[in-house]
Amino acid sequence: MSDIGADVLRMTMSRFATGVAVVTTIVDDEPHGMTVNSLTSVSLDPPLLLVSLMSGARTTDAVSRAGAFAVSVVSSRQEGIARRFARGGTDHFAGLPLEYGRHEVPVVPDALAHLECTTEQEIPAGDHVLYLGRIVRTCTREGEPLTFYSGSFGEFSPRDHGRINWFF
Ligand SMILES: Cc1cc2nc3c(=O)[nH]c(=O)nc-3n(C[C@H](O)[C@H](O)[C@H](O)COP(=O)(O)O)c2cc1C
């Protein structure tokens, strides 16, 4: 057992403000999805991203079986979607219009961005599994992002100090 408890770690990491996304996939014609904020850009060439999904969660098992998943970056108007896909044990897709990307993986309609991936590597990591996804298709649309900080959803307010060179 680690010296650092789950509550302390959760609270400490919650000081890192993030965006919010939904990871979706489909297995045996059944769509699955969960809200995540562990989304990380990994590599430009080849194009890779990473998500960290809790071992044993329905979506985690489904992503492993499908070998493909999509990431939908949630807009500030989609807090309801973020809450819906974070609720355990419910049918996350009930009553939602489904939109399908390449590989027939469902995506969240009207999201700020879609990133469709095939699983490049699956790495067990403690009580989570890291999925390195090779990005095969993207699209973006205009809008404001939903943010997550210290357990609360919020919005992004840019400062008017000029854009910075963020190509790294
Ligand atoms: C803002 C936010 C971010 C989250 N990020 C993650 C994450 O990165 N990885 C994860 O495994 N669960 C994350 N969760 C929890 C899952 O969304 C939640 O456990 C979900 O119910 C899992 O769905 P499933 O069991 O149907 O797969 C997050 C929840 C919220 C509200």
The ligand as an ORCA input file, in Angstrom:
! r2SCAN-3c Opt
* xyz 0 1
  C     -14.233     15.182    -15.196
  C     -14.080     13.678    -15.099
  C     -12.942     13.080    -15.593
  C     -12.774     11.690    -15.530
  N     -11.638     11.130    -16.048
  C     -11.465      9.798    -16.040
  C     -10.312      9.221    -16.645
  O      -9.462      9.896    -17.208
  N     -10.190      7.859    -16.573
  C     -11.122      7.064    -15.965
  O     -10.947      5.843    -15.935
  N     -12.246      7.587    -15.398
  C     -12.440      8.935    -15.427
  N     -13.573      9.489    -14.891
  C     -14.584      8.587    -14.285
  C     -15.457      7.882    -15.352
  O     -16.063      8.832    -16.221
  C     -16.572      7.042    -14.669
  O     -15.962      6.081    -13.835
  C     -17.513      6.355    -15.648
  O     -18.697      6.026    -14.947
  C     -16.992      5.067    -16.241
  O     -18.010      4.555    -17.097
  P     -18.123      2.999    -17.438
  O     -17.977      2.255    -16.152
  O     -19.466      2.844    -18.072
  O     -17.054      2.670    -18.415
  C     -13.775     10.875    -14.929
  C     -14.940     11.482    -14.431
  C     -15.079     12.868    -14.514
  C     -16.349     13.508    -13.986
*
